[in-house]
Amino acid sequence: MGELSAAIDHLAIEEVSEIPRMQVAEQLLELHWQMARLQAQIARRTGVRLP
């Protein structure tokens, strides 16, 4: 979870207009996968299962 928080904080302090579009896309994709992994961890720990 700390990894996800750090990624969000890192994106929040950057001036997006100064970052190449490809780098922004890569960062957003990595953030998406971190969020997906976190959701899977939460589901495993709370016993939530998809039908």
TORZAVEX-621504 format. One record per atom (N, C-alpha, C): residue number from 1; residue in three letters; atom name; x, y, z. Coordinates in nm, 4 decimals, padded with zeros to 6 digits. Layout:
<site pos="NUM" code="ALA" site="CA" xx="X" yy="Y" zz="Z"/>
...
//
This chain:
<site pos="1" code="MET" site="N" xx="00.0826" yy="-00.1194" zz="00.0000"/>
<site pos="1" code="MET" site="CA" xx="00.0000" yy="00.0000" zz="00.0000"/>
<site pos="1" code="MET" site="C" xx="00.0871" yy="00.1260" zz="00.0000"/>
<site pos="2" code="GLY" site="N" xx="00.2007" yy="00.1201" zz="00.0661"/>
<site pos="2" code="GLY" site="CA" xx="00.2921" yy="00.2331" zz="00.0668"/>
<site pos="2" code="GLY" site="C" xx="00.3411" yy="00.2660" zz="-00.0723"/>
<site pos="3" code="GLU" site="N" xx="00.3585" yy="00.1624" zz="-00.1539"/>
<site pos="3" code="GLU" site="CA" xx="00.4031" yy="00.1817" zz="-00.2915"/>
<site pos="3" code="GLU" site="C" xx="00.2993" yy="00.2608" zz="-00.3713"/>
<site pos="4" code="LEU" site="N" xx="00.1733" yy="00.2261" zz="-00.3528"/>
<site pos="4" code="LEU" site="CA" xx="00.0645" yy="00.2962" zz="-00.4220"/>
<site pos="4" code="LEU" site="C" xx="00.0570" yy="00.4411" zz="-00.3755"/>
<site pos="5" code="SER" site="N" xx="00.0669" yy="00.4610" zz="-00.2459"/>
<site pos="5" code="SER" site="CA" xx="00.0621" yy="00.5967" zz="-00.1911"/>
<site pos="5" code="SER" site="C" xx="00.1766" yy="00.6819" zz="-00.2445"/>
<site pos="6" code="ALA" site="N" xx="00.2959" yy="00.6236" zz="-00.2517"/>
<site pos="6" code="ALA" site="CA" xx="00.4118" yy="00.6964" zz="-00.3036"/>
<site pos="6" code="ALA" site="C" xx="00.3921" yy="00.7327" zz="-00.4498"/>
<site pos="7" code="ALA" site="N" xx="00.3352" yy="00.6417" zz="-00.5288"/>
<site pos="7" code="ALA" site="CA" xx="00.3112" yy="00.6690" zz="-00.6704"/>
<site pos="7" code="ALA" site="C" xx="00.2109" yy="00.7834" zz="-00.6878"/>
<site pos="8" code="ILE" site="N" xx="00.1062" yy="00.7834" zz="-00.6081"/>
<site pos="8" code="ILE" site="CA" xx="00.0054" yy="00.8896" zz="-00.6153"/>
<site pos="8" code="ILE" site="C" xx="00.0678" yy="01.0236" zz="-00.5749"/>
<site pos="9" code="ASP" site="N" xx="00.1443" yy="01.0226" zz="-00.4655"/>
<site pos="9" code="ASP" site="CA" xx="00.2097" yy="01.1456" zz="-00.4204"/>
<site pos="9" code="ASP" site="C" xx="00.3058" yy="01.1982" zz="-00.5260"/>
<site pos="10" code="HIS" site="N" xx="00.3790" yy="01.1071" zz="-00.5892"/>
<site pos="10" code="HIS" site="CA" xx="00.4753" yy="01.1470" zz="-00.6921"/>
<site pos="10" code="HIS" site="C" xx="00.4040" yy="01.2142" zz="-00.8098"/>
<site pos="11" code="LEU" site="N" xx="00.2930" yy="01.1561" zz="-00.8537"/>
<site pos="11" code="LEU" site="CA" xx="00.2177" yy="01.2159" zz="-00.9643"/>
<site pos="11" code="LEU" site="C" xx="00.1564" yy="01.3496" zz="-00.9242"/>
<site pos="12" code="ALA" site="N" xx="00.1160" yy="01.3618" zz="-00.7995"/>
<site pos="12" code="ALA" site="CA" xx="00.0482" yy="01.4828" zz="-00.7529"/>
<site pos="12" code="ALA" site="C" xx="00.1400" yy="01.6047" zz="-00.7510"/>
<site pos="13" code="ILE" site="N" xx="00.2702" yy="01.5839" zz="-00.7258"/>
<site pos="13" code="ILE" site="CA" xx="00.3600" yy="01.6991" zz="-00.7142"/>
<site pos="13" code="ILE" site="C" xx="00.4253" yy="01.7381" zz="-00.8464"/>
<site pos="14" code="GLU" site="N" xx="00.4135" yy="01.6521" zz="-00.9473"/>
<site pos="14" code="GLU" site="CA" xx="00.4756" yy="01.6830" zz="-01.0758"/>
<site pos="14" code="GLU" site="C" xx="00.3893" yy="01.7797" zz="-01.1565"/>
<site pos="15" code="GLU" site="N" xx="00.4555" yy="01.8625" zz="-01.2337"/>
<site pos="15" code="GLU" site="CA" xx="00.3857" yy="01.9505" zz="-01.3276"/>
<site pos="15" code="GLU" site="C" xx="00.3666" yy="01.8697" zz="-01.4564"/>
<site pos="16" code="VAL" site="N" xx="00.2451" yy="01.8257" zz="-01.4787"/>
<site pos="16" code="VAL" site="CA" xx="00.2156" yy="01.7331" zz="-01.5882"/>
<site pos="16" code="VAL" site="C" xx="00.2528" yy="01.7909" zz="-01.7243"/>
<site pos="17" code="SER" site="N" xx="00.2385" yy="01.9196" zz="-01.7412"/>
<site pos="17" code="SER" site="CA" xx="00.2687" yy="01.9794" zz="-01.8713"/>
<site pos="17" code="SER" site="C" xx="00.4168" yy="01.9695" zz="-01.9064"/>
<site pos="18" code="GLU" site="N" xx="00.5016" yy="01.9457" zz="-01.8069"/>
<site pos="18" code="GLU" site="CA" xx="00.6451" yy="01.9360" zz="-01.8310"/>
<site pos="18" code="GLU" site="C" xx="00.6926" yy="01.7926" zz="-01.8538"/>
<site pos="19" code="ILE" site="N" xx="00.6025" yy="01.6957" zz="-01.8416"/>
<site pos="19" code="ILE" site="CA" xx="00.6384" yy="01.5548" zz="-01.8552"/>
<site pos="19" code="ILE" site="C" xx="00.5985" yy="01.5072" zz="-01.9955"/>
<site pos="20" code="PRO" site="N" xx="00.6883" yy="01.4352" zz="-02.0630"/>
<site pos="20" code="PRO" site="CA" xx="00.6512" yy="01.3808" zz="-02.1941"/>
<site pos="20" code="PRO" site="C" xx="00.5264" yy="01.2920" zz="-02.1834"/>
<site pos="21" code="ARG" site="N" xx="00.4399" yy="01.2995" zz="-02.2827"/>
<site pos="21" code="ARG" site="CA" xx="00.3134" yy="01.2240" zz="-02.2794"/>
<site pos="21" code="ARG" site="C" xx="00.3338" yy="01.0752" zz="-02.2590"/>
<site pos="22" code="MET" site="N" xx="00.4375" yy="01.0193" zz="-02.3208"/>
<site pos="22" code="MET" site="CA" xx="00.4619" yy="00.8759" zz="-02.3065"/>
<site pos="22" code="MET" site="C" xx="00.4941" yy="00.8412" zz="-02.1619"/>
<site pos="23" code="GLN" site="N" xx="00.5692" yy="00.9261" zz="-02.0957"/>
<site pos="23" code="GLN" site="CA" xx="00.6029" yy="00.9015" zz="-01.9555"/>
<site pos="23" code="GLN" site="C" xx="00.4784" yy="00.9104" zz="-01.8677"/>
<site pos="24" code="VAL" site="N" xx="00.3906" yy="01.0057" zz="-01.8944"/>
<site pos="24" code="VAL" site="CA" xx="00.2660" yy="01.0176" zz="-01.8193"/>
<site pos="24" code="VAL" site="C" xx="00.1828" yy="00.8915" zz="-01.8391"/>
<site pos="25" code="ALA" site="N" xx="00.1736" yy="00.8448" zz="-01.9637"/>
<site pos="25" code="ALA" site="CA" xx="00.0970" yy="00.7234" zz="-01.9922"/>
<site pos="25" code="ALA" site="C" xx="00.1558" yy="00.6040" zz="-01.9178"/>
<site pos="26" code="GLU" site="N" xx="00.2881" yy="00.5916" zz="-01.9162"/>
<site pos="26" code="GLU" site="CA" xx="00.3527" yy="00.4810" zz="-01.8452"/>
<site pos="26" code="GLU" site="C" xx="00.3252" yy="00.4888" zz="-01.6954"/>
<site pos="27" code="GLN" site="N" xx="00.3307" yy="00.6092" zz="-01.6396"/>
<site pos="27" code="GLN" site="CA" xx="00.3046" yy="00.6258" zz="-01.4965"/>
<site pos="27" code="GLN" site="C" xx="00.1598" yy="00.5910" zz="-01.4633"/>
<site pos="28" code="LEU" site="N" xx="00.0673" yy="00.6339" zz="-01.5475"/>
<site pos="28" code="LEU" site="CA" xx="-00.0731" yy="00.6032" zz="-01.5223"/>
<site pos="28" code="LEU" site="C" xx="-00.1003" yy="00.4540" zz="-01.5339"/>
<site pos="29" code="LEU" site="N" xx="-00.0358" yy="00.3887" zz="-01.6296"/>
<site pos="29" code="LEU" site="CA" xx="-00.0513" yy="00.2443" zz="-01.6448"/>
<site pos="29" code="LEU" site="C" xx="00.0035" yy="00.1715" zz="-01.5221"/>
<site pos="30" code="GLU" site="N" xx="00.1201" yy="00.2130" zz="-01.4741"/>
<site pos="30" code="GLU" site="CA" xx="00.1773" yy="00.1515" zz="-01.3541"/>
<site pos="30" code="GLU" site="C" xx="00.0867" yy="00.1747" zz="-01.2335"/>
<site pos="31" code="LEU" site="N" xx="00.0319" yy="00.2935" zz="-01.2205"/>
<site pos="31" code="LEU" site="CA" xx="-00.0601" yy="00.3237" zz="-01.1115"/>
<site pos="31" code="LEU" site="C" xx="-00.1842" yy="00.2351" zz="-01.1193"/>
<site pos="32" code="HIS" site="N" xx="-00.2356" yy="00.2155" zz="-01.2393"/>
<site pos="32" code="HIS" site="CA" xx="-00.3514" yy="00.1282" zz="-01.2597"/>
<site pos="32" code="HIS" site="C" xx="-00.3214" yy="-00.0132" zz="-01.2090"/>
<site pos="33" code="TRP" site="N" xx="-00.2041" yy="-00.0677" zz="-01.2464"/>
<site pos="33" code="TRP" site="CA" xx="-00.1697" yy="-00.2039" zz="-01.2048"/>
<site pos="33" code="TRP" site="C" xx="-00.1475" yy="-00.2121" zz="-01.0546"/>
<site pos="34" code="GLN" site="N" xx="-00.0902" yy="-00.1085" zz="-00.9945"/>
<site pos="34" code="GLN" site="CA" xx="-00.0736" yy="-00.1082" zz="-00.8492"/>
<site pos="34" code="GLN" site="C" xx="-00.2090" yy="-00.1086" zz="-00.7802"/>
<site pos="35" code="MET" site="N" xx="-00.3029" yy="-00.0319" zz="-00.8330"/>
<site pos="35" code="MET" site="CA" xx="-00.4377" yy="-00.0293" zz="-00.7753"/>
<site pos="35" code="MET" site="C" xx="-00.5052" yy="-00.1657" zz="-00.7904"/>
<site pos="36" code="ALA" site="N" xx="-00.4880" yy="-00.2301" zz="-00.9044"/>
<site pos="36" code="ALA" site="CA" xx="-00.5468" yy="-00.3626" zz="-00.9266"/>
<site pos="36" code="ALA" site="C" xx="-00.4883" yy="-00.4642" zz="-00.8285"/>
<site pos="37" code="ARG" site="N" xx="-00.3556" yy="-00.4588" zz="-00.8074"/>
<site pos="37" code="ARG" site="CA" xx="-00.2927" yy="-00.5505" zz="-00.7119"/>
<site pos="37" code="ARG" site="C" xx="-00.3446" yy="-00.5252" zz="-00.5706"/>
<site pos="38" code="LEU" site="N" xx="-00.3618" yy="-00.3988" zz="-00.5346"/>
<site pos="38" code="LEU" site="CA" xx="-00.4137" yy="-00.3650" zz="-00.4025"/>
<site pos="38" code="LEU" site="C" xx="-00.5567" yy="-00.4172" zz="-00.3860"/>
<site pos="39" code="GLN" site="N" xx="-00.6401" yy="-00.4011" zz="-00.4884"/>
<site pos="39" code="GLN" site="CA" xx="-00.7771" yy="-00.4527" zz="-00.4821"/>
<site pos="39" code="GLN" site="C" xx="-00.7774" yy="-00.6038" zz="-00.4645"/>
<site pos="40" code="ALA" site="N" xx="-00.6878" yy="-00.6735" zz="-00.5334"/>
<site pos="40" code="ALA" site="CA" xx="-00.6801" yy="-00.8191" zz="-00.5209"/>
<site pos="40" code="ALA" site="C" xx="-00.6364" yy="-00.8579" zz="-00.3795"/>
<site pos="41" code="GLN" site="N" xx="-00.5405" yy="-00.7847" zz="-00.3233"/>
<site pos="41" code="GLN" site="CA" xx="-00.4963" yy="-00.8133" zz="-00.1862"/>
<site pos="41" code="GLN" site="C" xx="-00.6107" yy="-00.7923" zz="-00.0871"/>
<site pos="42" code="ILE" site="N" xx="-00.6838" yy="-00.6835" zz="-00.1044"/>
<site pos="42" code="ILE" site="CA" xx="-00.7965" yy="-00.6553" zz="-00.0151"/>
<site pos="42" code="ILE" site="C" xx="-00.9013" yy="-00.7647" zz="-00.0269"/>
<site pos="43" code="ALA" site="N" xx="-00.9311" yy="-00.8062" zz="-00.1493"/>
<site pos="43" code="ALA" site="CA" xx="-01.0309" yy="-00.9113" zz="-00.1699"/>
<site pos="43" code="ALA" site="C" xx="-00.9878" yy="-01.0417" zz="-00.1029"/>
<site pos="44" code="ARG" site="N" xx="-00.8603" yy="-01.0772" zz="-00.1172"/>
<site pos="44" code="ARG" site="CA" xx="-00.8116" yy="-01.2012" zz="-00.0542"/>
<site pos="44" code="ARG" site="C" xx="-00.8206" yy="-01.1916" zz="00.0976"/>
<site pos="45" code="ARG" site="N" xx="-00.7865" yy="-01.0775" zz="00.1514"/>
<site pos="45" code="ARG" site="CA" xx="-00.7840" yy="-01.0632" zz="00.2980"/>
<site pos="45" code="ARG" site="C" xx="-00.9226" yy="-01.0518" zz="00.3592"/>
<site pos="46" code="THR" site="N" xx="-01.0179" yy="-01.0054" zz="00.2821"/>
<site pos="46" code="THR" site="CA" xx="-01.1537" yy="-00.9884" zz="00.3377"/>
<site pos="46" code="THR" site="C" xx="-01.2474" yy="-01.1004" zz="00.2944"/>
<site pos="47" code="GLY" site="N" xx="-01.1984" yy="-01.1912" zz="00.2112"/>
<site pos="47" code="GLY" site="CA" xx="-01.2809" yy="-01.3033" zz="00.1692"/>
<site pos="47" code="GLY" site="C" xx="-01.3803" yy="-01.2694" zz="00.0604"/>
<site pos="48" code="VAL" site="N" xx="-01.3660" yy="-01.1532" zz="-00.0010"/>
<site pos="48" code="VAL" site="CA" xx="-01.4563" yy="-01.1130" zz="-00.1085"/>
<site pos="48" code="VAL" site="C" xx="-01.4185" yy="-01.1894" zz="-00.2345"/>
<site pos="49" code="ARG" site="N" xx="-01.5154" yy="-01.2517" zz="-00.2973"/>
<site pos="49" code="ARG" site="CA" xx="-01.4912" yy="-01.3283" zz="-00.4195"/>
<site pos="49" code="ARG" site="C" xx="-01.5913" yy="-01.2851" zz="-00.5258"/>
<site pos="50" code="LEU" site="N" xx="-01.5433" yy="-01.2778" zz="-00.6489"/>
<site pos="50" code="LEU" site="CA" xx="-01.6332" yy="-01.2471" zz="-00.7592"/>
<site pos="50" code="LEU" site="C" xx="-01.7146" yy="-01.3712" zz="-00.7940"/>
<site pos="51" code="PRO" site="N" xx="-01.8403" yy="-01.3507" zz="-00.8359"/>
<site pos="51" code="PRO" site="CA" xx="-01.9242" yy="-01.4673" zz="-00.8714"/>
<site pos="51" code="PRO" site="C" xx="-01.8729" yy="-01.5386" zz="-00.9955"/>
//
